[in-house]
């Protein structure tokens, strides 16, 4: 089995001690010097020079033109453009320079210390998987090809589903949903269809305070009333409140375990039994599966459905919004309602099965997100059963090592279950530091960027005061964890010694503090295209 940790640099430990912005660690060289490149780079439309060419479009060969004729003449006049598209005219080399400059202003996955990408599980994403996902054997396939010509990708989809069934204990998986929230919405659709077929009117969904917000929001879109169970003093969902909430109107439980506090709920089987006893279904949000992969299964915990994010958990970069893939599994009679198509094998060929009368239908175009499916298949094949368990064990070890280091940072705490270990992440709090210094977690977030790091706080609203959520995953080495802990320690010390230094950050990065949030919150101020921006704001920001 290949090594899981990515820090295998033979020169490890020989680098020059950090100075400047990164500072010098008191024990010697854990932080590095960092100053992000900053370019006064216009958007590409503003670089346009009339007549400048980037590529020359091949001309139609004479023989083809004679055979086909003028294809443009076949386009109806009503749908032809009256004017050519407003595209920038720019040389190939200047295009390359433009995007390289922009990339230098971005904290990318392969460059920054992204331990702080909490709950997003920025795992080890082996670059070799990109060779599979971007192979012309895949990229040149068309989703409307005859099934006999795409047997290879259908076989990968079929076998990936078998793997997911084994990992979860559930019976079938649909690869259709395009992300976790999409899968939660699909589960809500299945629940509505299931109870409609049974003639039962159930309209309440139970979820918990520290489950993902989509677990309440997506079912609400489908017409369910969400009931949120508060945590008990240890941070676990309060069992008494749950018993009070279940009734004949309970359609389902939507829950994340471990929740974003990083605490695994040891009473999860008792919780699913309470909901089942009331006639409801149990749906498992497994976006936080990194610490339990290969160790616990949804089925043994009593769940009827679950989803995994192939991005994040199964070796596709998160990408802050895509490409996502929220594969959705179900057991028993509920599996009949899974989105179509499912992939079947009759002993000789693989095929797409749309003939499932109870299915809620398609929830996405074509088959699903194929690059994420291929990466997940390759990742599981390379790790095997033992490797998946090692992934989880290493992630838990990394997380608790970082927790041990950060508990010593002045003004920082880990609310709930004091002294207990966590699984794959921790939601920390800077409440004490903020009270002592007036520095907020948003200030610390900008200051972390000065050291080439990433820092994610929490979903809104902040149930934990002044939060930050850190999730190291199995990918990080001890050196990277030490560096990140040192960044946080240094900033906390700065906040007590020179709070203005933190409040006015960043000083070495290209990010900025948004002074006027109304441009994000007021749709009337949005400009979704360059043309729309020019109509609204050309010259405005330069003058103000």
C-alpha positions in Angstrom: 0.0 0.0 0.0 1.3 3.5 -0.8 2.2 5.8 2.1 -0.7 8.0 3.2 1.3 11.0 4.4 2.4 13.4 1.6 5.4 14.8 3.5 8.1 12.5 2.1 10.6 15.1 1.2 14.1 13.7 1.7 15.3 17.2 2.5 12.8 17.6 5.3 14.2 19.5 8.2 17.0 21.2 6.2 15.1 24.3 5.0 16.2 27.8 6.1 14.5 29.1 9.2 11.6 31.4 8.4 11.8 35.1 8.8 9.8 38.2 8.0 6.0 37.8 7.8 6.2 34.2 8.6 8.5 35.0 11.5 10.9 32.7 13.3 9.6 30.0 15.5 10.9 30.1 19.1 12.0 26.5 18.8 13.5 27.0 15.3 12.0 27.1 11.8 8.4 25.8 11.9 7.0 28.8 10.0 8.1 29.9 6.6 8.5 33.3 5.1 5.5 34.3 3.0 4.6 37.3 0.8 2.0 36.7 -1.8 2.5 38.2 -5.3 0.2 41.1 -6.0 -0.4 42.2 -9.6 -2.3 45.2 -10.8 -4.0 42.9 -13.2 -7.1 44.1 -15.2 -9.8 41.6 -16.1 -9.2 39.9 -19.5 -11.7 42.1 -21.4 -9.7 45.2 -20.5 -6.6 43.6 -22.0 -8.3 43.3 -25.4 -6.6 44.9 -28.4 -8.6 45.0 -31.6 -7.1 42.7 -34.2 -4.8 40.8 -31.7 -5.2 37.1 -32.2 -4.7 34.2 -29.8 -5.5 31.3 -32.1 -6.2 30.7 -35.7 -9.4 28.7 -36.2 -8.7 25.9 -38.8 -10.4 26.5 -42.1 -12.8 23.9 -43.4 -11.1 21.6 -46.0 -12.3 22.0 -49.5 -13.6 18.4 -49.8 -15.6 18.7 -46.6 -17.0 22.1 -47.7 -18.1 20.5 -51.0 -19.8 17.6 -49.2 -21.4 19.6 -46.4 -22.0 22.9 -47.9 -22.4 26.0 -45.8 -23.5 24.8 -42.3 -24.3 28.4 -41.1 -27.0 28.7 -43.8 -28.9 25.9 -42.0 -29.2 28.0 -38.8 -32.6 29.8 -38.7 -32.4 33.5 -39.1 -34.4 34.0 -35.9 -31.6 32.5 -33.6 -28.6 34.1 -35.4 -26.7 36.8 -33.6 -27.0 40.2 -35.0 -23.6 41.2 -33.6 -20.5 39.0 -32.9 -19.9 38.0 -29.3 -18.0 40.5 -27.2 -14.9 38.4 -26.7 -11.5 39.8 -25.8 -8.9 39.9 -28.6 -5.6 38.9 -27.0 -2.5 36.9 -27.9 -2.0 33.4 -26.6 1.1 34.5 -24.6 -0.7 37.4 -22.9 -3.5 35.0 -22.0 -1.0 32.7 -20.3 0.6 35.7 -18.5 -2.8 36.9 -17.3 -3.9 33.6 -15.8 -0.5 32.9 -14.3 -0.6 36.3 -12.5 -4.1 35.5 -11.2 -3.0 32.1 -10.0 -0.2 33.8 -8.0 -2.9 35.8 -6.1 -4.8 32.7 -5.1 -4.2 30.5 -2.1 -4.4 27.2 -4.0 -4.7 23.7 -2.7 -1.1 22.7 -3.6 0.5 25.9 -2.3 -1.1 27.0 1.0 -1.4 25.4 4.4 -5.0 24.4 4.1 -5.5 22.7 7.4 -8.1 25.3 8.1 -10.5 24.1 5.5 -12.7 22.7 8.2 -15.6 20.4 7.4 -14.5 20.4 3.8 -12.2 17.5 4.1 -9.4 18.8 1.8 -8.0 15.3 1.5 -5.0 13.9 -0.3 -6.0 14.0 -3.9 -3.4 12.0 -5.8 -2.4 13.7 -9.0 -2.2 10.4 -10.8 -6.0 10.3 -10.5 -6.1 13.3 -12.8 -4.5 11.2 -15.5 -7.4 8.8 -15.4 -10.1 11.5 -15.1 -8.7 13.6 -17.9 -7.8 10.7 -20.2 -9.2 11.2 -23.7 -10.7 7.7 -23.3 -13.1 9.5 -20.9 -13.2 13.1 -22.0 -14.0 12.2 -25.6 -17.0 10.0 -24.6 -20.4 11.5 -25.2 -23.3 10.8 -22.8 -25.6 10.0 -25.7 -23.4 7.2 -27.1 -24.8 3.8 -27.4 -24.2 1.7 -24.2 -22.3 -0.9 -26.1 -19.6 1.8 -26.8 -19.2 2.9 -23.1 -18.9 -0.4 -21.3 -15.7 0.7 -19.6 -17.2 3.7 -17.7 -20.3 1.7 -17.0 -18.2 -1.0 -15.4 -16.4 1.6 -13.2 -19.8 3.0 -12.1 -21.2 -0.4 -11.4 -18.1 -1.5 -9.3 -18.0 1.9 -7.5 -21.5 1.3 -6.4 -20.6 -2.1 -5.0 -17.7 -0.5 -3.0 -20.1 2.1 -1.6 -22.6 -0.5 -0.6 -19.8 -2.4 1.3 -18.6 0.8 3.0 -22.0 1.8 4.1 -23.8 -1.5 4.5 -26.7 -0.2 2.4 -28.1 -2.1 -0.6 -28.0 0.3 -3.6 -26.5 3.6 -4.5 -27.5 6.2 -7.1 -24.5 8.2 -8.5 -26.8 11.0 -9.8 -26.8 13.8 -7.2 -24.3 16.6 -7.8 -23.3 17.3 -4.2 -24.2 16.8 -0.6 -27.1 19.3 -0.4 -28.4 17.9 -3.7 -28.4 14.4 -2.2 -30.2 15.7 0.9 -32.8 17.2 -1.4 -33.1 13.9 -3.3 -33.6 12.1 0.1 -36.4 14.5 0.9 -38.0 13.8 -2.5 -37.7 10.0 -1.8 -39.3 10.4 1.6 -42.2 12.3 0.3 -42.8 9.7 -2.5 -42.4 6.8 0.0 -45.1 8.1 2.4 -47.4 9.2 -0.4 -47.4 5.6 -1.7 -48.2 4.4 1.9 -51.0 6.9 2.2 -49.4 8.5 5.3 -49.3 12.3 5.9 -46.0 13.0 7.6 -44.6 16.5 7.2 -42.0 17.0 9.9 -38.2 16.5 9.6 -36.1 16.3 12.7 -32.5 17.4 12.6 -29.9 18.7 15.1 -28.2 22.0 15.8 -24.8 21.0 14.7 -25.8 19.0 11.7 -25.2 20.7 8.4 -27.7 23.6 7.6 -28.7 21.8 4.5 -30.2 19.0 6.6 -32.9 21.5 7.6 -33.0 23.7 4.5 -33.3 21.1 1.7 -36.3 19.2 3.2 -38.0 22.6 3.9 -37.8 23.3 0.1 -39.7 20.1 -0.4 -42.4 21.2 2.0 -41.3 19.6 5.3 -41.3 21.4 8.6 -37.8 21.2 10.2 -37.6 20.6 14.0 -34.1 21.3 15.3 -32.9 19.3 18.4 -30.6 21.3 20.7 -27.4 19.9 22.1 -27.0 18.7 25.7 -24.2 20.1 27.9 -21.7 17.7 26.3 -22.6 18.8 22.8 -24.6 15.7 21.8 -28.2 15.9 20.6 -30.5 16.0 23.6 -32.3 12.7 23.8 -35.1 14.1 25.9 -35.8 16.8 23.4 -35.8 14.1 20.6 -38.3 12.0 22.5 -40.6 15.0 22.8 -40.2 15.9 19.1 -41.1 12.6 17.5 -44.7 11.9 16.6 -47.0 10.5 14.0 -46.1 13.5 11.9 -42.3 12.6 11.9 -41.3 11.7 8.4 -37.5 11.4 9.0 -34.4 12.3 10.9 -31.6 14.1 9.0 -28.4 14.0 11.0 -24.7 14.4 10.7 -22.5 12.2 12.8 -19.9 13.2 13.8 -21.4 16.6 13.8 -19.2 19.7 13.0 -18.1 19.8 16.6 -16.0 16.7 15.7 -17.7 14.6 18.5 -18.9 11.2 17.5 -22.3 10.5 19.0 -22.1 7.1 20.8 -25.9 7.0 21.2 -26.7 7.2 17.5 -28.2 3.8 17.4 -30.6 4.7 20.2 -31.5 7.9 18.3 -32.4 6.0 15.1 -34.5 3.5 17.2 -36.5 6.3 18.7 -37.3 7.7 15.2 -38.1 4.3 13.8 -40.4 3.6 16.7 -42.4 6.6 15.6 -42.6 5.4 12.1 -40.0 7.8 10.6 -37.0 7.1 8.4 -33.4 7.8 9.3 -31.1 9.7 6.8 -27.4 10.0 7.4 -25.5 13.0 6.2 -22.0 11.5 5.8 -20.2 14.6 4.7 -18.1 14.1 7.8 -17.1 10.5 7.1 -13.3 11.1 7.1 -12.8 9.9 10.7 -15.0 6.8 10.5 -14.4 5.5 7.0 -14.0 1.7 7.0 -14.7 1.6 10.8 -18.5 2.3 11.2 -21.3 1.7 8.8 -24.6 3.5 8.3 -26.5 0.2 8.3 -25.3 -0.9 11.7 -26.3 2.5 13.1 -29.8 2.0 11.9 -30.0 4.3 8.9 -32.2 3.8 5.9 -30.4 6.2 3.7 -27.0 8.0 3.5 -24.9 10.0 1.1 -21.2 10.4 0.7 -19.4 13.4 -1.0 -17.1 11.8 -3.6 -15.5 15.2 -3.7 -13.8 15.8 -0.3 -14.1 12.3 1.2 -13.1 10.3 -1.9 -10.2 12.1 -3.5 -11.6 14.9 -5.6 -10.7 18.5 -4.6 -13.5 20.4 -3.0 -13.1 23.4 -5.2 -15.4 25.6 -3.0 -18.5 24.6 -4.9 -17.6 22.0 -7.5 -17.1 19.7 -9.1 -19.3 17.9 -6.5 -20.8 14.4 -6.4 -23.1 13.4 -3.6 -23.8 9.7 -4.2 -26.9 8.5 -2.4 -27.6 5.1 -0.9 -30.7 3.4 0.5 -31.8 0.0 1.8 -34.9 -2.1 1.6 -38.0 -0.7 0.1 -36.6 2.8 0.2 -34.0 1.8 -2.5 -36.9 1.6 -5.0 -37.2 5.4 -4.9 -33.5 6.1 -5.7 -32.9 8.5 -8.7 -32.3 6.8 -12.0 -30.4 5.5 -13.8 -28.8 2.8 -11.8 -26.1 0.6 -13.5 -26.8 -3.1 -13.9 -24.8 -6.1 -15.2 -26.5 -9.1 -16.8 -23.4 -11.2 -16.9 -22.3 -10.1 -20.3 -22.8 -6.3 -20.5 -23.4 -3.3 -18.3 -26.4 -1.1 -18.9 -28.4 1.8 -17.5 -31.6 0.8 -15.8 -34.3 3.4 -16.1 -37.1 0.8 -15.6 -37.7 1.5 -11.9 -41.4 2.6 -11.5 -41.1 4.0 -8.0 -38.0 6.1 -8.7 -38.2 9.8 -8.1 -36.6 10.1 -11.6 -33.5 11.9 -12.7 -32.1 14.6 -10.5 -29.2 15.6 -12.7 -28.2 15.5 -16.3 -27.0 12.2 -17.8 -25.1 9.8 -15.5 -23.6 11.9 -12.7 -20.2 13.6 -12.3 -17.9 11.2 -14.1 -14.5 12.7 -13.2 -15.4 12.5 -9.5 -16.6 8.9 -10.0 -13.4 7.9 -11.7 -11.2 9.5 -9.0 -13.2 7.8 -6.2 -12.9 4.4 -7.9 -9.1 4.8 -8.4 -8.7 6.0 -4.8 -10.6 3.0 -3.3 -8.8 0.5 -5.6 -5.4 1.9 -4.5 -6.2 1.8 -0.8 -8.2 -1.3 -0.3 -10.1 -2.2 2.9 -7.1 -1.8 5.1 -6.2 1.5 3.5 -9.6 3.1 4.0 -9.4 2.3 7.7 -5.9 3.7 7.9 -7.2 6.9 6.3 -9.7 7.3 9.1 -7.3 6.4 11.9 -4.6 8.8 10.6 -7.1 11.6 10.3 -8.2 11.1 13.9 -4.6 11.0 15.0 -3.8 14.2 13.1 -6.9 16.0 14.4 -6.2 15.2 18.1 -2.5 16.1 17.7 -3.5 19.5 16.5 -6.1 19.8 19.2 -3.4 19.0 21.8 -1.3 21.8 20.4 -4.1 24.4 20.1 -5.4 23.9 23.6 -2.2 25.7 24.7 -3.0 28.8 22.6 -3.9 31.8 24.8 -7.6 32.8 24.4 -8.6 29.7 22.4 -10.9 26.9 23.5 -12.7 23.8 22.3 -16.3 24.0 23.6 -18.2 20.9 24.7 -16.9 17.7 26.1 -13.8 19.2 27.7 -10.8 16.9 27.8 -12.3 14.4 25.4 -10.9 13.4 22.1 -12.5 14.3 18.8 -12.7 12.5 15.5 -11.8 14.3 12.3 -12.3 18.0 13.2 -12.9 20.5 16.0 -15.0 23.6 16.2 -12.8 25.9 18.3 -13.7 29.2 19.8 -11.8 32.5 20.2 -14.4 33.9 22.5 -12.0 34.6 25.4 -9.4 36.2 23.1 -12.1 38.4 21.5 -13.3 39.5 25.0 -9.8 40.3 26.1 -8.5 42.1 23.0 -11.4 43.1 20.8 -9.9 41.0 18.0 -12.5 38.8 16.2 -12.2 35.5 14.4 -12.8 37.3 11.1 -9.7 39.4 11.9 -7.7 36.3 12.6 -8.9 34.8 9.4 -7.4 37.6 7.3 -4.2 37.5 9.4 -3.8 33.7 8.7 -3.6 34.5 5.0 -0.5 36.6 5.7 1.2 33.3 6.5 0.0 31.4 3.5 -2.7 29.6 5.5 -6.4 28.9 5.2 -8.9 29.5 8.0 -12.6 28.6 7.9 -14.9 29.7 10.7 -18.3 28.1 10.6 -21.7 28.1 9.0 -23.8 31.0 9.9 -25.3 31.6 12.4 -22.4 31.1 14.8 -23.7 28.8 17.6 -20.2 28.7 18.9 -19.0 32.3 19.6 -16.0 33.5 17.6 -15.6 30.1 15.9 -13.0 28.4 13.8 -13.3 24.9 12.4 -10.1 23.0 11.6 -10.0 19.6 9.9 -6.5 18.2 9.3 -7.5 14.9 7.5 -5.1 12.1 6.9 -3.1 14.1 4.3 -1.0 16.3 6.6 2.4 15.6 8.0 3.5 16.5 11.5 5.5 19.3 10.1 2.5 20.9 8.4 0.4 20.5 11.6 3.2 22.1 13.7 3.4 25.0 11.2 -0.3 25.6 11.3 -0.4 25.5 15.1 2.5 27.9 15.2 0.6 30.3 12.9 -2.4 30.3 15.2 -0.2 30.7 18.3 1.7 33.6 16.9 -1.5 35.5 15.8 -3.1 34.9 19.2 0.1 36.4 20.9 -0.1 39.3 18.4 -3.7 40.0 19.4 -2.7 40.4 23.0 0.4 42.4 22.3 -0.6 44.5 19.3 -4.3 43.9 18.4 -4.3 46.6 15.7 -1.7 44.5 13.8 -4.3 41.7 13.6 -7.4 43.9 13.1 -5.8 45.6 10.0 -4.6 42.4 8.3 -3.8 41.3 5.8 -0.4 42.8 5.3 1.3 40.3 3.0 -1.6 38.8 1.1 -3.9 39.9 -1.7 -7.2 39.4 0.1 -9.1 42.3 1.6 -11.7 43.3 4.1 -15.1 43.8 2.6 -16.3 47.2 3.9 -19.7 47.2 2.2 -21.5 43.8 2.4 -24.6 45.3 0.6 -23.0 44.4 -2.8 -23.3 40.7 -1.8 -26.6 40.9 -0.1 -28.6 43.1 -2.5 -29.4 41.3 -5.8 -30.1 44.7 -7.3 -26.4 45.5 -7.0 -25.1 42.2 -8.5 -23.5 42.2 -11.9 -23.3 38.6 -13.2 -21.6 39.4 -16.5 -18.9 41.7 -17.8 -21.5 43.4 -19.9 -23.8 43.9 -16.9 -20.9 45.2 -14.9 -20.0 47.8 -17.5 -23.6 49.0 -17.6 -23.8 49.4 -13.9 -20.3 50.2 -12.6 -17.9 51.2 -15.4 -15.6 53.8 -13.7 -17.7 53.9 -10.5 -15.2 52.2 -8.2 -12.3 54.2 -9.5 -14.1 57.4 -8.6 -15.3 56.3 -5.1 
